[in-house]
Amino acid sequence: QHYFTVLFGHEGQKPLELRCEDEVDGDEWVEAIHQASYSDILIEREVLMQKYIHLVQIVETEKVAANQLRHQLEDQDTEIERLKSEIVALNKTKEKMRPYQGNQDDEDPDIKKIKKVQSFMRGWLCRRKWKTIVQDYICSPHAESMRKRNQIVFNMVEAESEYVHQLYVLVNCFLRPLRMAASSKKPPISHDDVSSIFLNSETIMFLHEIFHQGLKARIANWPTLILADLFDILLPMLNIYQEFVRNHQYSLQVLANCKQNRDFDKLLKQYEANPACEGRMLETFLTYPMFQIPRYIITLHELLAHTPHEHVERKSLEFAKSKLEELSRVMHDEVSDTENIRKNLAIERTIVEGCDILLDTSQTFIRQGSLIQVPSVERGKLSKVRLGSLSLKKEGERQCFLFTKHFLICTRSSGGKLHLLKTGGVLSLIECTLVEETEAS
């Protein structure tokens, strides 16, 4: 038998012994409770504090080095000014020493011919040198980098054009027809459901139509490509993406519920049969905006990789990339938090008595499953286990839920409903200590 014991940190509580059907499941439970341990969080906090102190020391050292470099630069500026003054003085001396030049009209005709031939030769040499310089630049890494940068911009315009077309299909083949259907005499869907499914879709389409027109205008001025100010226009409007992403999972749930209506499902299949959809379903079009911000981040990474550090747009492109990455992290965290809250509420609704601790937004679900509760053995006699009203003299099956802060133990009634144990059904993991006995006995 594969079992483990949970010992409580204060007196008056007897240990809780739980058994699993196989060794792998038991190891997974033990490892999961290990990862939820409060002591591990304290250790991690101490490690992070040490890293913070080390980084502060590095910053102080860098400040001292920066001051030293600043003083060296000031000394170099002084030396440069001194050398400039010396060059000016030497040029003046050279002008005074230049010999007197006579009138060129008195030159010999042969000398004039020689000078004319020399002039032609110098022109030919200059043109040949310039051709060599141009050919060398065409084959240089800088020119290759600029060609790749231009290709990235051209691909970006094509991708933006395709994305605008996808939004156009979403709005004109689904959103607007469903709005009309919701206003019909026998509506297959309500206006509230249409708004929930297509939140901000039309606004996103208008925004990217403007962005796409701006890109095409910049391409018309090629080879001069200035893109950073376009992203400056786009960045303040990206909060509508946050609302769309936050609502995405809910919109798919509403759409799934609406499909239970036969009239709506039939109408939706007619819309999806439109040749403009190219066989794609509505869920596919609703998913496209979810990947647009990461696509912009990748494009900006590629652009910066082929943009020189002294380029006029580099700082603006780096700022746009940092803002998009920050927005992407926020949207990812919001989606994770929303999914976690829905999971906790779903578990809370399955428990007949309810459970207030699951209403804590910082409570993260880890796993659930059935465990066998074994009777505690004390001095060779079976003792009452302090879990519920049952005095266990034999094994009992329990439905268990593990969260980051608590461990829930439920019993399932004959009707299939879950009930928390009256005593010990909610265990705080902060007050628990996990002891793993490895002896064969």
Secondary structure, DSSP 8 states (H G I E B T S, - for coil): -EEEEEEESSTT---EEEEESSHHHHHHHHHHHHHT-HHHHHHHHHHHHHHHHHHHHHHHHHHHHHHHHHHHHHHHHHHHHHHHHHHHHHHHHHHHHS-----GGGS-HHHHHHHHHHHHHHHHHHHHHHHHHHHHHHTSHHHHHHHHHHHHHHHHHHHHHHHHHHHHHHIIIIIHHHHHHHTSSS-SS-HHHHHHHTTTHHHHHHHHHHHHHHHHHHHHTTT----HHHHHHHGGGTHHHHHHHHHHHHHHHHHHHHTTSHHHHHHHHHHHTSGGGTT--HHHHHHGGGGHHHHHHHHHHHHHHTS-TT-TTHHHHHHHHHHHHHHHHHHHHHHHHHHHHHHHHHHHHHBTT--GGGG-TT--EEEEEEEEE--EEETTEEE--SSSS---SS-EEEEEEEESSEEEEEEE-TTS-EEE-TTTSEEEGGGEEEE------
